[in-house]
Amino acid sequence: MSPLLTLNFQPSDQGAGSASSSLWRGSAWAAIVVVTLLAVSPFGVGLEAWGQDVPVSESAIEDLLLPDPADNVPPGGAEQDAKPSGIDLMTLIGSGGKFMIPIAVMSMLVVTLSVERFISLRRGRVVPRRLVKRLQQLADPVTEFDPKAAYKACQENRSVAADVVIAMLQRTGQPVSEIERIATEATQRKADDFGGPIRWLNLAAAATPLMGLLGTVWGMIVAFHESTTLTVDRSRSEQLSEGIYTALVTTLAGLIVAIPAAIMAQYLENRLIRLFHRIEELTFTVAPGFERFAGRMRFDPRTGISPIRRDVSPPPVAGGTQKSNRSADGKRTAKDSTTAQQG
């Protein structure tokens, strides 16, 4: 029985009895309304269904029995997924755009010239050891130097040094200072010919980074220009980072070409200087052997050593004899006429 329905009230008088009767009826109606509301509310339904069995599907049970996918993630797996992907070299080169074309041309030029100069500056093609050894033997002692044997050795070992020595042999009979001057000039001409391609390597080493820098500057200009016309779904920092990343490709390519070109040019220049210094040393070794021929003998590749003939007069000019006789007759006639006038 509800406490609200248990009311022990004893009226003392008749007025009080009617008031207590009204209060009792109001309390009873209030209790009935509360019980009715509890019965029809969701809470009440829940109370009724509390003791009933709730049906559970098998799929829900299996889902509960399966392990949590988060438990299968290996240690550091999240960190591995967060790492950036690698850079593809071909994609990187292609993103450089049209500025990569002159850089590619310069790279092919560097490779071609480097290989060609490596082949041309071999010692066997510039200063063969056999030629040096043979000429040193001929010049020891210098008083027995044989130009004909030296010319034969140069023909057997064709090289830059052989061409310089042949130029000296063709001046046999002239003073030693003149022969040394001819040797120095011939050596310098050969050095200029061999140093021409190396100057192109120096040009490639200096110009290629500037080409890459030009491409970078242009790419950054384009990136900042495009950042002013962005859509709502893209941030400016993302656009700028992508543009600068692409623009720096040309500078990287220019440095990749320029650094090996500079190293190769310096190496080839040093090798060229070293080889031509050996040619100069060889010419200074051979030059004293020409001193005993100065003013007396000359050398011809076909006839060999022959004396210089000083008593040979130049051949007469055609018609010179008649002209001299005519002038002599004229002088004689003039002399006779002068004598007749005096008489």
PyMOL commands that set and color helices and strands:
alter all, ss='L'
color gray80, all
select helices_A, chain A and resi 3-5+14-40+42-49+58-65+69-72+77-82+89-94+97-120+123-126+129-138+142-144+147-156+160-169+176-227+236-293+320-342
alter helices_A, ss='H'
color red, helices_A
select strands_A, chain A and resi 297-300+304-307
alter strands_A, ss='S'
color yellow, strands_A
deselect
rebuild
show_as cartoon
